[in-house]
Amino acid sequence: MGNLHLSKTERIDVRTSSSVKQLLQDAARASHKNVSEFLLEAGVTAANQALADRRHFVLNEEQWQAFQEALDRPVQAKPHLKKLLTEAGILG
C-alpha cells in the first residue's frame, strides 16, 4: 500500500447516513486513525482485492499448459452466442 503515502492532490466526497458515519468514526477511532485514513486504507484494500484476479493469477504447470492450449485453439463460430449478443434484450 505504498500509494497511500504519495502526495494527496485529489478529493473524494461521500454522502452517508448518520448511523454509517458514526460506525465509520467508531471503527477509525478503534484503529487509531482518522476517518479519512480509515476509509482510504479500507478502500484501497477492497479495490486491490476486487481487481486481484484480473491482474494476477497463478497456475500450476498442468493448468498453464491447458490455458496455453485454449489460447492457441482456432476460433470457432458460436451461433447461439452471436444471436444472444445481436438480439435486443428485455430492456430494449
MODELLER restraints for C-alpha pairs under 7 A, 6 or more apart:
rsr = mdl.restraints
at = mdl.atoms
rsr.add(forms.Gaussian(group=physical.xy_distance, feature=features.Distance(at['CA:24:A'], at['CA:35:A']), mean=6.57, stdev=0.5))
rsr.add(forms.Gaussian(group=physical.xy_distance, feature=features.Distance(at['CA:25:A'], at['CA:35:A']), mean=5.80, stdev=0.5))
rsr.add(forms.Gaussian(group=physical.xy_distance, feature=features.Distance(at['CA:28:A'], at['CA:34:A']), mean=5.58, stdev=0.5))
rsr.add(forms.Gaussian(group=physical.xy_distance, feature=features.Distance(at['CA:28:A'], at['CA:35:A']), mean=5.36, stdev=0.5))
rsr.add(forms.Gaussian(group=physical.xy_distance, feature=features.Distance(at['CA:28:A'], at['CA:38:A']), mean=5.37, stdev=0.5))
